[in-house]
Amino acid sequence: MVNKLVLAGLILSFSVHAGGQTQKITSPNGKITVAVTTNKDGTSYQISSEKKLVISNSKLQLTLDGKTFPNGSRLLKPILKDTTEEYDLLIGRASHVKTRYREVVIPIQQKDSPHTKVNLVFRAFDDGVAFRYEFVSSDKSTFLLQDESDEFNIVGNPTAKVLTLPNFTSSHEGFYTTTPLQDLPSEKLMDMPALFQIPSGPFVSITEAALLDYAGMYLIKENGILKSTLSPLPSDNTILVKGNFPHKSPWRVIMISNNVGDFISSNILTTLSPPSRIKDVSWIKPGKTTFPWWNGNVVPDTLNAPGNNFVTQKYHIDFCKRAGIAYHTVVEYGLHQWYMDDGIGFQPGPNSDVTTPVPGLDMKEVCDYAHSQGVGVRVWVQWAALYPKLDAAFEKFEQWGLSGMMVDFMDRDDQEMVNIQNEMLEKAAQHHLHIQFHGAYKPTGLNRTYPNEFTREGTLNYEVNKWGAGLSPEHDLDIAFARLIAGSTDYHMGGFRAVPDSMYRTQYTRPLMHGTRCHMLAMYVILENALGMVCDYPEAYEGEPGFDFVQQVPTTWDETKVIEASMGEYLIIARRKGTDWYLGAINNSVAREIQFPLSFLSKGTFNAIMSMDTEAAREYPNKINREENSVTASGNLKLKLAGGGGAAIHFKEISK
């Protein structure tokens, strides 16, 4: 027997057969189809794209309170929906999003006590599929989740680009592995987003959205099939989630496209996340910030008594005023926090106190002066020093006049840490404070829910140039193609000392950079980050070619388009703010020419202010070829990218 429900011109179908049911939903554009089958053997799904199988039969299974679900359960009537959603974003890759998806809700209830009811929810978008579990009701008020086993049986032997991790305690930093999936070792943790390319088929990315009151998810390979595994509670590694009814899991997201660049411009993660929980967002002001720790706290020799004091902070604030940088960040000095702490290194001691600055540093004096110059002030804090005094600290920060903070060394994504981070965001909003998470897991679309979360690290970034061999242009591309899928990517940008690879050496103070300066400028457009760092010291920037682009480039966007993308080779992204467009192009170590149409531009004429690599980029990577040309959407542009190079272009509207 086949039953059909017609919604908005689309046929959504489910079939009932001996021992089970199959529900099918198709994406609004008709290209992606997901089929969910529930029978006596359990629940499974498969996904097709353009009538070709992408995810073959993949099982879904929960272990709740020691019982396997949905075994011993009965199916209730499925609910089918066709929804168009429209919303605004303060932080993200677009300011306004309108999207359509189709959904099936499959209620499943245990036949025996405690009669737990769980909804399995699938949504089909034009760019992928998402599913989640809704823990609806039970004879009990609480549940323990011991396992969530979701399979992602990608067809063929796809090429995987993944970040593997040794365990669940991690800053989520490392180099990506690119290899056929079957060559990856079994039981190795794979961080998300994970990117796959099916031979002669589409790209697939797997990640999660709306991580709230739940454990973070990873992938492992078991018997050749990708499966989910969740971060256990530190107090009991047999338990993944402790929940009350009703409860919801995050969305498990499978993005599908023939063009790998589509994942970077997709808004599927924010669409799957709850609307903003902050009603008044008028105080939230994204912008760029200093971060003197990266450059080694460099100040002029003539500065009187440098240190964590007013004189040093004034030096940086005055630079922000001159350069139009929104924020100055107060960090450590001489390897000691700005606040009282008797710990070792950056680990807090028993008397650590984030509400008490070190002697000689009056934070209200610093903030009052900064505000008189139109500059905001932020601080760095170690999370374990902050959290025990969270309410008192946020109240004090607001009294001083701080605008926000970087919270660091979190290094976990179990349910407890997930809740700590979201508690910080909620309470910070009450005191008009933004947060930048470091040593933290990937974004999950919650910049929609908590727009005071400006950015996240969760990536191996330019900070390692202070103590290691430095990051290659190829690593930047890996980050852009894989990690950027999840959203904002904090990267310690702004190093203005590019050198030929043969001249690179490790420097903790005044770090050096691989690639070209144009590559660095382009990264401000390539990466999504509402709090772009300007990490070098003032004298490294002022009067230097390219700094004008750093000053002008926005940190939030109205629209994002990926213009050209070849995984591991090059990437070109255009982002719009108001009527102006900004374009960033980054290249691997092989020089190349790329020509592309300017059809992404709006109607009218634009002045293209272009910063490009010079012919001598290999020997002089900091030099910039600066050109200005009038262009329109009907034209083409050719870029010559040096090995490790890039281009940064501001398209400024001059007539409509």
Secondary structure as UniProt FT lines:
FT   STRAND          2..7
FT   TURN            8..9
FT   STRAND          10..17
FT   TURN            18..19
FT   STRAND          20..26
FT   TURN            28..29
FT   STRAND          32..39
FT   TURN            40..41
FT   STRAND          42..49
FT   TURN            50..51
FT   STRAND          52..64
FT   TURN            65..66
FT   STRAND          67..69
FT   TURN            71..72
FT   STRAND          73..75
FT   STRAND          79..88
FT   STRAND          96..110
FT   TURN            113..114
FT   STRAND          117..125
FT   TURN            126..127
FT   STRAND          128..137
FT   STRAND          142..152
FT   STRAND          159..162
FT   STRAND          164..165
FT   STRAND          177..180
FT   HELIX           181..183
FT   TURN            186..187
FT   STRAND          189..190
FT   STRAND          194..197
FT   TURN            199..200
FT   STRAND          203..209
FT   STRAND          217..222
FT   TURN            223..224
FT   STRAND          225..230
FT   TURN            234..235
FT   TURN            237..238
FT   STRAND          241..244
FT   STRAND          247..248
FT   STRAND          251..257
FT   TURN            260..261
FT   HELIX           262..265
FT   HELIX           268..271
FT   TURN            282..283
FT   STRAND          289..290
FT   TURN            292..296
FT   TURN            301..302
FT   HELIX           310..323
FT   STRAND          327..330
FT   TURN            334..335
FT   STRAND          339..340
FT   TURN            345..346
FT   TURN            350..351
FT   STRAND          353..357
FT   TURN            359..360
FT   HELIX           363..372
FT   TURN            373..374
FT   STRAND          376..382
FT   HELIX           383..386
FT   HELIX           387..389
FT   HELIX           390..400
FT   STRAND          404..408
FT   HELIX           415..430
FT   TURN            431..432
FT   STRAND          434..437
FT   TURN            446..449
FT   TURN            451..452
FT   STRAND          453..456
FT   HELIX           462..466
FT   HELIX           473..481
FT   HELIX           483..486
FT   HELIX           501..503
FT   HELIX           517..526
FT   TURN            530..531
FT   STRAND          533..534
FT   HELIX           538..541
FT   TURN            542..543
FT   TURN            545..546
FT   HELIX           547..552
FT   STRAND          559..566
FT   TURN            567..569
FT   STRAND          570..577
FT   TURN            578..579
FT   STRAND          580..587
FT   STRAND          592..597
FT   TURN            599..600
FT   STRAND          605..612
FT   TURN            615..619
FT   TURN            621..622
FT   STRAND          625..632
FT   TURN            633..634
FT   STRAND          636..641
FT   TURN            643..644
FT   STRAND          646..655
//
